Amino acid sequence: MTDVDQVVVVVPAHNELERLPRCLRALTSAALCMSVPVLTVVVLDACDDGSERLAGRFGTDVHFVSVGAANVGAARAAGFEYARNRCAAAADERTWYAATDADSVVSAQWLLRMTSADADVVLGVVRVPVWRHLPAEVARRYLRTYHSKGPGHNHIHGANMGFRADAYWRVGGFRALPTGEDVDLVERFEAAGMRIHRDARLSVATSGRRDGRAPRGFAQHLRDLRRRAGAGA
């Protein structure tokens, strides 16, 4: 494993009361595989579904904070800012930051694999395990265009990415963008000359729901595929 003393995972959540527990159980399993402390920060963003009732149910290393930004970029940024304010060492080169989403489920080896890469930034992929909300043709189109041969890939997902804490703060962190905040951050990593490792085997399960939380996000991409499939494109 790379020289990491601690890990911080940030999960933005907007009205994810039903999906969030499964996400956090998976993150707890991933944290148990690590030999260093793992702090998970759940950022409840403009929630009115009672998500705050989950606080305290997943141990002392899972912290809940609330913001009213209604903006996924701002929510992610608030999570890492919380970690830095809580512990100054959470911003140095020996701390690893990871990001996922409340409707996503990581594997037990997720953090271990991510922190084992000799890189400043690690980008994984996502998969949709259940396609019941979408036609079979949409699933076929998605799978045909998404997967590439070899160990690398060309995707960027806020649901599956990690980076060194000092690299994150050096480029200014997540910006308050309603969508595309993950792409924007990676573009600044690239401009700064950071070492970026793209791992097609680092996969996170995410929902194939039709109504997403971020405009032009993953759910919108699936809806676009559905329209093209209906048009015969």
C-alpha positions as CSV (number, residue, x, y, z in Angstrom):
1,M,0.0,0.0,0.0
2,T,1.1,3.6,-0.6
3,D,2.3,5.7,2.3
4,V,-1.1,6.6,3.7
5,D,-1.8,7.3,7.4
6,Q,-5.6,7.9,7.1
7,V,-8.5,7.9,4.7
8,V,-11.4,10.3,4.3
9,V,-14.5,9.2,2.3
10,V,-17.1,11.8,1.5
11,V,-20.7,10.9,0.5
12,P,-23.1,13.6,-0.7
13,A,-26.8,12.7,-0.2
14,H,-30.0,14.5,-1.2
15,N,-33.0,12.6,0.0
16,E,-31.4,9.2,-0.1
17,L,-32.9,7.7,3.1
18,E,-33.7,4.4,1.3
19,R,-30.4,3.9,-0.5
20,L,-27.9,5.4,2.0
21,P,-27.9,2.6,4.6
22,R,-26.7,0.1,2.0
23,C,-24.0,2.5,0.8
24,L,-22.8,3.0,4.4
25,R,-22.7,-0.7,5.2
26,A,-20.5,-1.3,2.2
27,L,-18.2,1.6,3.2
28,T,-17.9,0.1,6.7
29,S,-16.8,-3.2,5.2
30,A,-14.2,-1.4,3.0
31,A,-12.9,0.5,6.0
32,L,-12.5,-2.7,8.0
33,C,-10.1,-3.9,5.2
34,M,-7.8,-1.0,5.9
35,S,-5.0,-0.9,8.4
36,V,-5.3,2.9,8.9
37,P,-8.2,4.9,10.3
38,V,-11.1,5.7,7.9
39,L,-13.4,8.7,8.4
40,T,-16.6,8.7,6.4
41,V,-18.4,12.1,6.1
42,V,-22.0,12.0,4.9
43,V,-23.1,15.4,3.7
44,L,-26.9,15.7,3.9
45,D,-27.7,18.3,1.3
46,A,-31.1,20.0,1.5
47,C,-32.7,16.8,2.8
48,D,-36.3,16.7,3.9
49,D,-36.8,12.9,4.0
50,G,-35.6,12.3,7.5
51,S,-32.1,11.2,6.4
52,E,-30.7,12.7,9.6
53,R,-32.2,9.9,11.6
54,L,-29.4,7.6,10.3
55,A,-26.8,9.6,12.2
56,G,-25.2,7.5,14.9
57,R,-26.2,4.1,13.4
58,F,-23.0,3.3,11.7
59,G,-20.4,3.9,14.3
60,T,-18.3,6.8,15.5
61,D,-16.2,6.9,12.4
62,V,-19.2,7.9,10.2
63,H,-20.0,11.6,10.7
64,F,-23.1,13.4,9.4
65,V,-23.2,17.0,8.5
66,S,-26.0,19.0,7.0
67,V,-25.9,21.8,4.3
68,G,-28.6,23.5,2.3
69,A,-26.7,24.0,-0.9
70,A,-28.8,21.8,-3.2
71,N,-25.6,21.5,-5.2
72,V,-23.5,18.3,-5.4
73,G,-20.2,20.1,-6.0
74,A,-20.8,22.2,-2.9
75,A,-21.8,19.2,-0.9
76,R,-18.7,17.2,-1.8
77,A,-16.5,20.3,-1.0
78,A,-18.2,20.7,2.4
79,G,-17.4,17.1,3.3
80,F,-13.7,17.5,2.7
81,E,-13.7,20.9,4.4
82,Y,-15.3,19.3,7.4
83,A,-12.5,16.7,7.6
84,R,-9.8,19.3,7.2
85,N,-11.3,21.5,10.0
86,R,-11.7,18.5,12.3
87,C,-8.0,17.4,11.9
88,A,-5.3,19.5,10.2
89,A,-3.4,16.3,9.2
90,A,-6.4,15.4,7.1
91,A,-5.1,17.8,4.5
92,D,-1.5,16.5,4.1
93,E,0.1,14.1,1.6
94,R,-0.3,11.1,3.9
95,T,-4.1,11.3,3.8
96,W,-6.1,9.8,1.0
97,Y,-9.5,11.2,0.0
98,A,-12.2,9.1,-1.7
99,A,-15.6,10.1,-3.1
100,T,-18.7,8.0,-3.9
101,D,-22.4,8.6,-4.0
102,A,-25.3,7.7,-1.7
103,D,-26.9,5.5,-4.3
104,S,-23.7,3.5,-4.9
105,V,-22.2,0.4,-3.3
106,V,-18.5,-0.1,-3.1
107,S,-16.7,-3.5,-2.8
108,A,-14.9,-4.5,0.4
109,Q,-11.5,-4.0,-1.5
110,W,-12.4,-0.6,-2.8
111,L,-10.2,1.5,-0.6
112,L,-7.4,-1.0,-0.4
113,R,-7.2,-1.2,-4.2
114,M,-7.4,2.6,-4.6
115,T,-4.7,3.4,-2.0
116,S,-2.4,0.7,-3.5
117,A,-2.0,2.5,-6.8
118,D,1.2,4.6,-7.2
119,A,-0.7,7.7,-8.2
120,D,-2.0,11.1,-7.1
121,V,-5.4,10.4,-8.5
122,V,-7.3,7.2,-9.1
123,L,-10.4,7.0,-11.3
124,G,-12.7,3.9,-11.3
125,V,-15.7,2.9,-13.2
126,V,-19.4,2.2,-12.4
127,R,-21.7,-0.6,-13.2
128,V,-25.5,-0.9,-13.1
129,P,-26.4,-4.3,-11.5
130,V,-30.1,-4.0,-12.0
131,W,-31.7,-2.7,-15.2
132,R,-35.4,-3.2,-14.3
133,H,-36.3,0.5,-14.8
134,L,-34.9,0.6,-18.4
135,P,-35.5,-1.3,-21.6
136,A,-33.0,-4.1,-22.5
137,E,-31.9,-2.1,-25.6
138,V,-30.8,0.7,-23.3
139,A,-28.7,-1.7,-21.3
140,R,-27.1,-3.1,-24.5
141,R,-26.3,0.3,-25.8
142,Y,-24.8,1.4,-22.5
143,L,-22.6,-1.7,-22.1
144,R,-21.5,-1.6,-25.7
145,T,-20.3,2.0,-25.5
146,Y,-19.1,2.1,-21.9
147,H,-16.6,-0.7,-21.6
148,S,-13.1,-0.6,-23.2
149,K,-10.5,-3.2,-23.7
150,G,-7.5,-3.3,-21.4
151,P,-7.0,-2.1,-17.8
152,G,-7.7,1.6,-18.5
153,H,-10.7,3.6,-19.4
154,N,-11.8,7.2,-20.2
155,H,-14.6,7.7,-17.7
156,I,-14.9,10.1,-14.7
157,H,-17.4,9.4,-12.0
158,G,-17.8,11.2,-8.7
159,A,-19.2,7.9,-7.4
160,N,-15.7,6.3,-7.8
161,M,-12.7,8.4,-7.5
162,G,-9.9,9.1,-5.0
163,F,-6.9,11.5,-4.7
164,R,-4.2,12.5,-2.3
165,A,-5.4,15.2,0.1
166,D,-2.6,17.6,-0.7
167,A,-3.2,17.3,-4.4
168,Y,-6.9,18.0,-3.9
169,W,-6.2,21.2,-2.0
170,R,-3.5,22.3,-4.4
171,V,-5.9,22.5,-7.3
172,G,-8.7,24.1,-5.2
173,G,-11.0,21.2,-4.5
174,F,-14.5,20.6,-5.8
175,R,-16.3,23.6,-7.1
176,A,-19.9,24.5,-6.4
177,L,-21.2,23.1,-9.7
178,P,-24.6,21.5,-10.0
179,T,-23.2,18.8,-12.3
180,G,-19.9,17.9,-13.9
181,E,-18.0,18.8,-10.7
182,D,-16.0,15.5,-11.0
183,V,-14.9,16.3,-14.6
184,D,-14.0,19.8,-13.6
185,L,-11.8,18.6,-10.7
186,V,-10.0,16.0,-12.9
187,E,-9.3,18.6,-15.6
188,R,-7.5,20.7,-13.0
189,F,-5.6,17.6,-11.8
190,E,-4.5,17.0,-15.4
191,A,-3.5,20.7,-15.8
192,A,-1.4,20.5,-12.7
193,G,0.5,17.4,-14.0
194,M,-0.9,15.0,-11.3
195,R,-0.3,11.3,-11.8
196,I,-3.7,9.8,-12.7
197,H,-4.4,6.1,-12.7
198,R,-7.5,4.9,-14.5
199,D,-8.5,1.4,-13.3
200,A,-11.3,-0.4,-15.2
201,R,-11.2,-3.1,-12.5
202,L,-12.0,-0.7,-9.7
203,S,-15.8,-0.8,-10.0
204,V,-18.7,0.5,-8.0
205,A,-22.3,-0.5,-8.3
206,T,-24.7,2.4,-8.9
207,S,-28.4,2.7,-9.4
208,G,-30.0,2.8,-12.8
209,R,-32.8,5.0,-11.7
210,R,-34.6,7.3,-14.1
211,D,-34.7,10.4,-11.9
212,G,-31.2,11.5,-10.8
213,R,-30.2,14.1,-8.2
214,A,-27.8,16.1,-10.5
215,P,-28.9,17.7,-13.8
216,R,-27.0,16.2,-16.7
217,G,-25.8,13.4,-14.4
218,F,-25.7,9.6,-14.8
219,A,-29.5,9.3,-14.8
220,Q,-29.8,11.9,-17.6
221,H,-27.2,9.9,-19.6
222,L,-29.4,6.8,-19.3
223,R,-32.4,8.8,-20.3
224,D,-30.6,10.1,-23.4
225,L,-29.7,6.5,-24.3
226,R,-33.3,5.5,-24.0
227,R,-34.4,8.3,-26.3
228,R,-31.9,7.3,-28.9
229,A,-32.9,3.7,-28.6
230,G,-36.6,4.7,-29.1
231,A,-35.6,6.8,-32.2
232,G,-33.6,3.9,-33.6
233,A,-30.3,5.9,-33.6
